[in-house]
Amino acid sequence: NGQIIGDKKVIPGSKMHTYFGRFGIVHEKLGIRLLVSTKEISVSEDGKQVDFSWTNNKTLEGL
């Protein structure tokens, strides 16, 4: 799933610029969810959740 955000004003005859405001990836068999937005990245596994900001660097080795 995702949410597309576009230009606030569309000028006829010009290109419209869009980008993702957020999107998510779910692996139901493994119970893993990855949600990415313009503000943060959230990773969850079996109810445990870890949030990361775009300014932090981390390495994950299981949750």
C-alpha positions as CSV (number, residue, x, y, z in Angstrom):
1,N,0.0,0.0,0.0
2,G,1.1,3.5,-0.6
3,Q,0.0,7.1,-0.6
4,I,1.0,9.3,-3.6
5,I,1.4,13.0,-3.2
6,G,1.3,15.2,-6.2
7,D,2.0,18.9,-7.0
8,K,-0.5,21.2,-5.4
9,K,-1.2,23.1,-8.6
10,V,-1.4,21.4,-12.0
11,I,-0.6,23.7,-14.9
12,P,-2.3,22.5,-18.2
13,G,0.3,21.2,-20.7
14,S,3.0,20.7,-18.1
15,K,4.3,17.5,-16.4
16,M,2.8,16.6,-13.0
17,H,5.4,15.6,-10.4
18,T,4.4,12.9,-7.9
19,Y,6.2,11.1,-5.2
20,F,5.3,8.6,-2.4
21,G,4.4,10.2,0.9
22,R,4.5,6.8,2.5
23,F,4.4,3.1,1.6
24,G,4.4,-0.2,3.4
25,I,5.6,-3.8,2.7
26,V,4.1,-6.7,4.7
27,H,5.4,-10.3,4.7
28,E,2.5,-12.2,6.4
29,K,4.3,-15.5,6.7
30,L,7.2,-14.0,8.6
31,G,5.1,-11.5,10.5
32,I,7.3,-8.5,9.3
33,R,6.0,-5.0,8.4
34,L,8.1,-2.2,6.9
35,L,6.5,1.2,6.8
36,V,8.4,4.1,5.2
37,S,7.3,7.7,5.3
38,T,9.0,11.1,4.7
39,K,9.4,11.4,8.5
40,E,10.5,7.9,9.6
41,I,11.0,4.2,8.9
42,S,9.2,1.7,11.1
43,V,10.0,-2.0,11.2
44,S,7.8,-4.4,13.2
45,E,8.0,-8.2,13.8
46,D,5.3,-10.1,15.8
47,G,4.1,-6.9,17.6
48,K,7.6,-5.5,18.4
49,Q,8.3,-2.2,16.6
50,V,11.4,-0.2,16.0
51,D,11.3,3.4,14.6
52,F,14.1,5.1,12.8
53,S,14.4,8.7,11.7
54,W,16.1,9.5,8.4
55,T,19.0,11.1,10.2
56,N,20.0,7.9,12.1
57,N,22.1,5.0,10.9
58,K,21.4,1.5,12.3
59,T,22.0,-2.1,11.6
60,L,19.3,-4.6,12.3
61,E,20.1,-8.2,13.3
62,G,16.6,-9.4,14.3
63,L,14.1,-7.5,16.5
